Amino acid sequence: MQALLWMLASLASFCLLALGARELSGEVPVFQTLFFRSLIGAILLFALLAFKRQLAALKTERIALHGVRSIFHFAAQYGWFVGIALLPLAEVFALEFTAPLWTALLAALFLGEKLTLQRILALLAGLLGVFIIVRPGSEIYNPAALVVLAAAIGFAVSFVSTKALTKTDSPLLILFYMCLMQMPLGLLLAWPQWQPISLEQGLIIFLISIAALSAHYCLNQALKLADVTLIVTLDFLRLPLIALAGVYFYQEPVTLALLLGALCMLVGNVINVYRFKK
């Protein structure tokens, strides 16, 4: 029951994050949003570590890997925000769900994990889902879908880097260094198009920052309490929830292709994490 409550909080946070990003699209440059998100995240995490008297834990011997992770995650965030502005919300979430499958492939290439028949089948199911949703060559093909797909691969690199970092660094430390390193990068890229923001926009950016931290924290808490197969399945509830939000707030269509493609990705992700009995 506790795992379910944590997952509901995570789902709500992810949906709020997407809605906030959509509200800011076309009004505040993406890089400027990412800068403020990193700034607020770094301040909140530093305050949390100070409150828990864990500032001494900020030391790390793996600063280079933190840098690689932060750059790929930053690029992935940018692609995700661009996709939120140009595609239906449900399509963005569906394509984002390929990240665990790319993670399995990258882990096999760079961490020495076995690319088993089970994982190959999972990857093929996910790729079939991508093909059904994106429909390359059709009249309704949108190149922005490739941006989101690239963002999913960027998130996968981030996940693999995180897995390597967790052997020596705590999750809070990883999040803190991510915000700290992305902050100057966001400022540098945002500066040429910098513009004043209104109080309402500032509140939305603050909401995005809180929602992002909350989403990942609640997801991690749920993973501690329940089997990963259950969590991955529950996480897919993000898709119908954000689809309903897209219909209600933005009159976005929910197509049969999107539903079939998402189902293929769900099957792929469940295959990827399911532990078959020997």
N, C-alpha and C positions, 0 to 999 in steps of 0.2 A: 504493500500500500504506500509506503514512504517513497519507493522508487517511482511509482506512478505519479505521485504529487510533484516530485522533483522534475519528472519529464514534462508534466503539464506546465510547470513554471518555465522550463526550457523552451517548449513550443511557443508559449505566449511571448517570451522574450525575442525569439527569432522572428516571429511575425511582426512585433512592434518595431524591430530593427528594419525590416523590409519596408514597412509602411512609412517610417520616418525617412528612409532613404528616398522613397518615391516622392514624398512631399517636398523634399529639398531639391529634387532633380530639376534642372533648368533655372534654379534660383541661386544656389550656392555652388561654386566650382567643386568638383569631387575632391581634388587635392586639398582644398581648404577644409572641407569636411573631415577628411582623413587626418589632417594635422590636429584639428581641435579634438577629434576622437582620441588620438594618441596622447595629447596633452592631458586631457581629463582622466584618461585611463592611468597614466603614469602618476598623476597626483593622488588619485584614489588608492592605487596599489601601494604607493609609498606610505600613505597615511595608515593603511591597513597593516603593513609590515611594522611600522613604528608602534602602532597600538598593540600588536602581538609581540613586541620587543624582539623582532627578528631581523633588524637592519643589518646585523653582522652576517646574515645569510645572503646578502647581496653580492658577495664575492663569487666569482666564477673563473674557472680555468679554461673555459671553452667559448671565449668571446667571439672567435671567428665563426663558429657554427651558429651562435646566436645571430650574427650578422647575416649569414646566408638565409636562415629561417625568416628573419625579419623582412629581408628584401623580397623574397618570394611571396610571403604573406601579404606584404604591402601591394605588390603587383596584382595578386589575386583579389584583394579587396577592391582595388580600382576597377578591375574587370567586372566584379560583381555589382558594384554601384552603377557602372555604365549599363550593364544588362538590366538592372532594375528600372532604369529610365527609359529603355528602348523596347523591352519585351514584356509580355504579360507576367505578372508576379509568379504564377504557378509554373510557367515554363522555366524561369530562372531557378526556382527551387528544384525542379525536376532534374535539370542539367547539373546542378550543384551536387546532386546525390551520386554522381559518378565518381566523386572524390575518393571514397573508400576503395573503389576498384582500382583507380590509378595508384593509390597508396600501396595496395598489395603488389602491383607490378613493380613500382619503384623500390619497395622493400626487398623484393627478390633481386633486383639489379644492384642495389647499393648496400644493403644490410646482410646480404647472404641468406635471406629467407627462401625457403623452397617454393618454387612456382609449381604447385601441384596441379593435378587434373581438376580438382575442385575449384581452385582459384582461376584456372584457365576458363572453365565453364562460367564462373561468375563474371569474368571480364567480358566474355562473348555475349552473355545476357545483357550486360550493361551497355555494350556497344550497339546491340540491336535496339535497345531502348533509345539511345541517342539518335540512331538513324531514323527511327519511326517519328521522333519528335521534330528533329531538324529538317528532315526531308530535303536533302540537297538536290538541286536540279528542278524542284517544283516551283510553281509560281509564287507560293507563299513563303518560300525560303527567306530567312532573315539573317544576314551576315553577323548580326549582333549575337546570335546563338553561339557562334564560334568564339566570340570574346568570353562568354560565360563558360564555355567548355574549357578554354585556356585557363580561366580563373580556377576552375575545378582542379586542373592539373597543378596549378600553383599552390592551391590548398593541400594537395596531396604531397608535394615536396615539403610543405610546412609540417604536415603530419609526420612524415618520415624523420625530419629533423628533430621534431619534438620527441619522438620515440627515442632517438639517440641521446637527446639532452636529458631525458628523465632518469637516465642511469646515474647522473651526478647532480642534477639541479632540480629544485622543487618546481611544481607547476606555477606557483606564485612568482617565483624568480624568473621563469621563462616568460610569463605574461608581462612582467615589469620591464625586462630587457627589450621585449618586442615593442612596447609602447615607447620606451626611451629612445630606441634606435629609429623607429618610424617617424618620430616627432620632427627631427631636423630634415629628414627626407621629404616629409609632407610640406614643411614650411618652404623649403627650397623650390619645390615644384609648384606650390601654390602662389608664391610671391608675384610672378609676372601677371597673374590674373586676379590678384587680391582685391576683394571688394568688401565694403562694410556689410555687416549682417544685422538684421533686426532682432528685437527681443524675442519674437516668436521663433525665428530661425535658430537663435541661440538656445532656446529651450528644447527644440527638436534635436539639435546636435547633442545636447546634454542627455536627452532621452536615448539617443542612438548609442552613446558611450556606455550608459548604464545597462541598456539592453544587451549590448555585445558581451560585456563582462558577465552579466547575469546568465545569459544563454549558455556559455561555456562552463561556468561554475556549476549550474544546476545539472547540466548534462554529465559532468564528471561525478557529481554526487550520485546521480542515478546509476551510473556505471559501477559504482562501488557497492550498490545494494542489489543489483539484479544482473541476470545473465545478459551478455552482450547481444545475443540473438534477439532477445525480447526488446532491448533498448533500440536496436537498429530498426526493428519493426515498428515500434511506437514512434520513433523519430520520423517515420514516413507520414505520420499524421499531420506533419507540417504542411504537406502538399495540399490535402483537401481544405485545411484551415486557411491557408493563404489564397487558395483558389476561391473560397467563399468570400474572403476579404476583397479580392480583386473584382469579383462580381458585384459586391455590395457597394464598394467605394468608387470603382473606376469602370464598371460595366464591361469587364473583360470576359471574353468567351472562354469556356472550358471545352476543348475539342476531344473527340474520341482518340485521335492520334496521341494527344498529351496523356490521356489516361492509360492507353495501351503501353506507351513508352515508359511511363512511370512504373507500371506493373512489372515490366521487364527488368527495370533497375532494382525494384524491390526484391525480385527473385534473385538477381545477381548478388545483391548485398547480403541477403539471408544465406545464400549458398556460401558466400565468402567467409562468414563468421560461424556457420553452423558446425558443431563438432559431431562428426559421424561416429557412431559406436563401432568399435573394432571387435 
